[in-house]
Amino acid sequence: MRFAAAALSVVATFAAVAGEKQLKFERLPAAVQTAAKEQTKGATIVGASTETENGKTTYEVETTSNGKTRDLEFDKTGALLVSEDEVDLDSLPAAAKAAIQKRAAGGTIAKVEKVTAGSAVSYEAAIRTKAGKKTEFGVNPDGSPHKE
């Protein structure tokens, strides 16, 4: 597995979470490694990390495939908790696309991800404002703001 600097810099846009610790894929729990390999067939693993929040530890595996990123979050048993798949803005439901475009008005939409947590789907956009500030904006399929 190789670590691509460019992909890691893109991931860093969404990272920078308190308590997140980068580690080698081989240092993940065996169940997480197995689940990640199953979920990422054909993709390049570019990074792995662990985070403990409110006493709960999760593991994230960052991948790329065909120029798009896919980040997967697992619990220690290897159960997939969240999938973040880079998508084209035009693939979003009309209301979600419009809300992101409105939020980015005058700025640039750098990346859009479809976030799936169980059966719940939302969308997250990395936006560079016209003042050059990087920000994230999450919406539900109906265009309403997504609250974590």
Sequence and secondary structure as in RCSB ss.txt:
>XXXX:A:sequence
MRFAAAALSVVATFAAVAGEKQLKFERLPAAVQTAAKEQTKGATIVGASTETENGKTTYEVETTSNGKTRDLEFD
KTGALLVSEDEVDLDSLPAAAKAAIQKRAAGGTIAKVEKVTAGSAVSYEAAIRTKAGKKTEFGVNPDGSPHKE
>XXXX:A:secstr
    HHHHHHHHHH   TTEEEE GGGS HHHHHHHHHHTTTSEEEEEEEEEETTEEEEEEEEEETTEEEEEEE 
TT  EEEEEEEE GGGS HHHHHHHHHHTTTSEEEEEEEEEETTEEEEEEEEE TTS EEEEEE TTS B   
